[in-house]
Amino acid sequence: MRVAIDAVIAASQPHSFLGVHKSGQIAMVHTAGNPDGHVILRGGAQPNYDAASVSRACESLEDAGRVPGVMIDCSHGNSGKNHEKQPEVVRHVAAQIAGGSRQIFGVMIESHLVAGAQAFKPGTTDRRTLRYGQSITDACIGWDDSSALLGELAQAVRKRRGKR
């Protein structure tokens, strides 16, 4: 967690570095910093979308002087890299939101038109054999599940707003 918070703090600061200009020349690049950086809980050896993990992350953010809010990645480590488990993660997060939690400000869901993923090898795979609307990278949930889960999240937010 400390590494992620340090990265958010570093990204919020102005920086100057050598880079390549759009014309291809070396140039000094200046940034103003991004004050809107945030931590995304992606899971790892263990999932970290549960209320206790969210609370610990937000306490660490607050201790570092940052806004105590996180985004939850419903895929990757939090779903055990199984796209079919994403709805379970989303529903758990929605329950936290509906219960009044303001520590979660967003979710990431691996979604595409068609569920799953398909193999693609650049230079080898004939693109005409690919299924339209299906990922060639991470496996995703399909459109119908995505739409339903977004509805559940919207309902959770409406319920949370009623708890003010």
RODO-2510 file (C-alpha; in nm, 4 decimals, decimal comma):
residues 164
     n   res          X          Y          Z
     1     m     0,0000     0,0000     0,0000
     2     r     0,2830     0,2359     0,0855
     3     v     0,4290     0,2085    -0,2654
     4     a     0,0920     0,2953    -0,4232
     5     i     0,0420     0,5945    -0,1928
     6     d     0,3969     0,7162    -0,2595
     7     a     0,3252     0,6930    -0,6336
     8     v     0,0055     0,8987    -0,5962
     9     i     0,1963     1,1622    -0,3974
    10     a     0,4818     1,1712    -0,6519
    11     a     0,2399     1,2015    -0,9450
    12     s     0,0679     1,4958    -0,7758
    13     q     0,3884     1,7019    -0,7858
    14     p     0,5274     1,9052    -1,0762
    15     h     0,8086     1,7361    -1,2685
    16     s     1,0637     1,8302    -1,5325
    17     f     1,2436     1,5732    -1,7447
    18     l     1,4071     1,5224    -2,0814
    19     g     1,1697     1,3859    -2,3393
    20     v     1,1077     1,3760    -2,7118
    21     h     0,9095     1,6642    -2,8661
    22     k     0,6372     1,5880    -3,1217
    23     s     0,8817     1,6954    -3,3929
    24     g     1,1270     1,4274    -3,2765
    25     q     1,3708     1,6615    -3,1020
    26     i     1,4943     1,6240    -2,7463
    27     a     1,3172     1,8731    -2,5206
    28     m     1,2720     1,9608    -2,1548
    29     v     0,9196     1,8541    -2,0594
    30     h     0,7368     2,0156    -1,7669
    31     t     0,4270     1,8789    -1,5963
    32     a     0,2057     2,0472    -1,3402
    33     g     0,1374     1,7213    -1,1556
    34     n    -0,1940     1,5409    -1,1244
    35     p    -0,3830     1,6171    -0,8025
    36     d    -0,6478     1,3554    -0,8881
    37     g    -0,4330     1,0428    -0,8573
    38     h    -0,5870     0,7557    -0,6641
    39     v    -0,5236     0,4041    -0,5389
    40     i    -0,6823     0,1056    -0,7106
    41     l    -0,7265    -0,2095    -0,5035
    42     r    -0,6547    -0,4912    -0,7503
    43     g    -0,6019    -0,7817    -0,5151
    44     g    -0,2896    -0,9932    -0,5151
    45     a    -0,2167    -1,3118    -0,3262
    46     q    -0,5481    -1,2341    -0,1534
    47     p    -0,8469    -1,0284    -0,2693
    48     n    -0,8718    -0,6802    -0,1159
    49     y    -1,2221    -0,5606    -0,2029
    50     d    -1,3767    -0,6482     0,1349
    51     a    -1,4769    -0,3745     0,3806
    52     a    -1,1809    -0,4380     0,6131
    53     s    -0,9276    -0,4065     0,3275
    54     v    -1,0973    -0,0927     0,1977
    55     s    -1,0958     0,0580     0,5469
    56     r    -0,7254    -0,0216     0,5987
    57     a    -0,6372     0,1317     0,2621
    58     c    -0,8350     0,4463     0,3383
    59     e    -0,6740     0,4806     0,6822
    60     s    -0,3318     0,4608     0,5153
    61     l    -0,4361     0,7232     0,2603
    62     e    -0,5636     0,9539     0,5335
    63     d    -0,2420     0,9058     0,7356
    64     a    -0,0511     1,0207     0,4240
    65     g    -0,2682     1,3312     0,3896
    66     r    -0,4593     1,1983     0,0877
    67     v    -0,8320     1,1674     0,0242
    68     p    -0,9480     0,8415     0,1884
    69     g    -1,1151     0,6832    -0,1119
    70     v    -1,0296     0,3948    -0,3424
    71     m    -1,1308     0,2357    -0,6696
    72     i    -1,1876    -0,1397    -0,6731
    73     d    -1,0646    -0,3518    -0,9635
    74     c    -1,3234    -0,6300    -0,9869
    75     s    -1,0966    -0,8335    -1,2135
    76     h    -0,7327    -0,9394    -1,1809
    77     g    -0,6381    -1,0532    -0,8289
    78     n    -0,9763    -0,9666    -0,6820
    79     s    -1,1495    -1,2221    -0,9047
    80     g    -0,8666    -1,4741    -0,9012
    81     k    -0,8127    -1,3805    -1,2683
    82     n    -1,1426    -1,5521    -1,3500
    83     h    -1,3758    -1,3189    -1,5387
    84     e    -1,6774    -1,5250    -1,4305
    85     k    -1,6127    -1,4239    -1,0669
    86     q    -1,6325    -1,0507    -1,1394
    87     p    -2,0093    -1,0309    -1,0729
    88     e    -1,9526    -1,1697    -0,7211
    89     v    -1,6914    -0,8993    -0,6549
    90     v    -1,9158    -0,6253    -0,7966
    91     r    -2,2074    -0,7392    -0,5793
    92     h    -1,9880    -0,7370    -0,2693
    93     v    -1,8712    -0,3826    -0,3519
    94     a    -2,2304    -0,2744    -0,4267
    95     a    -2,3367    -0,4047    -0,0841
    96     q    -2,0699    -0,1884     0,0808
    97     i    -2,1896     0,1157    -0,1134
    98     a    -2,5565     0,0448    -0,0384
    99     g    -2,4594     0,0087     0,3280
   100     g    -2,3387     0,3689     0,3282
   101     s    -1,9662     0,3367     0,2507
   102     r    -1,8235     0,6500     0,0920
   103     q    -1,4727     0,5055     0,0785
   104     i    -1,5305     0,3453    -0,2636
   105     f    -1,5624     0,5957    -0,5460
   106     g    -1,5435     0,3661    -0,8456
   107     v    -1,4938     0,0202    -0,9887
   108     m    -1,3077    -0,1295    -1,2814
   109     i    -1,4764    -0,4151    -1,4644
   110     e    -1,3233    -0,6142    -1,7516
   111     s    -1,6121    -0,5949    -1,9963
   112     h    -1,6717    -0,6434    -2,3657
   113     l    -1,9646    -0,7252    -2,5908
   114     v    -1,9000    -1,1014    -2,5835
   115     a    -1,7817    -1,2851    -2,2701
   116     g    -1,4428    -1,4543    -2,2527
   117     a    -1,1333    -1,3964    -2,4615
   118     q    -0,9892    -1,5274    -2,7848
   119     a    -0,6343    -1,6012    -2,8868
   120     f    -0,4614    -1,3515    -3,1117
   121     k    -0,1021    -1,3662    -3,2319
   122     p     0,0076    -1,0618    -3,4342
   123     g     0,1373    -1,1652    -3,7734
   124     t    -0,0051    -1,5167    -3,7352
   125     t    -0,3775    -1,4950    -3,6606
   126     d    -0,6028    -1,4218    -3,9556
   127     r    -0,8054    -1,1252    -3,8301
   128     r    -1,1051    -1,2427    -4,0320
   129     t    -1,1357    -1,5407    -3,7967
   130     l    -1,1742    -1,3229    -3,4876
   131     r    -1,5115    -1,2966    -3,3206
   132     y    -1,6385    -0,9386    -3,3223
   133     g    -1,6818    -0,7940    -2,9751
   134     q    -1,4670    -1,0468    -2,7877
   135     s    -1,1457    -0,9470    -2,6139
   136     i    -0,8053    -1,0502    -2,7476
   137     t    -0,6379    -0,9684    -2,4155
   138     d    -0,7972    -1,0281    -2,0738
   139     a    -1,1099    -1,2404    -2,0478
   140     c    -1,4164    -1,0213    -1,9941
   141     i    -1,7748    -1,0475    -1,8861
   142     g    -2,0246    -0,9928    -2,1661
   143     w    -2,2560    -0,7017    -2,2335
   144     d    -2,5667    -0,8455    -2,0653
   145     d    -2,3816    -0,9103    -1,7379
   146     s    -2,2106    -0,5711    -1,7586
   147     s    -2,5394    -0,3910    -1,8063
   148     a    -2,7029    -0,5749    -1,5158
   149     l    -2,4083    -0,5084    -1,2826
   150     l    -2,4033    -0,1393    -1,3688
   151     g    -2,7727    -0,1315    -1,2795
   152     e    -2,6977    -0,2964    -0,9448
   153     l    -2,4221    -0,0433    -0,8741
   154     a    -2,6548     0,2453    -0,9643
   155     q    -2,9167     0,1049    -0,7263
   156     a    -2,6523     0,0787    -0,4519
   157     v    -2,5583     0,4446    -0,5016
   158     r    -2,9245     0,5483    -0,4867
   159     k    -2,9619     0,3555    -0,1616
   160     r    -2,6469     0,5170    -0,0174
   161     r    -2,7745     0,8630    -0,1099
   162     g    -3,0915     0,7883     0,0850
   163     k    -2,8794     0,7244     0,3959
   164     r    -2,7502     1,0829     0,4177
***
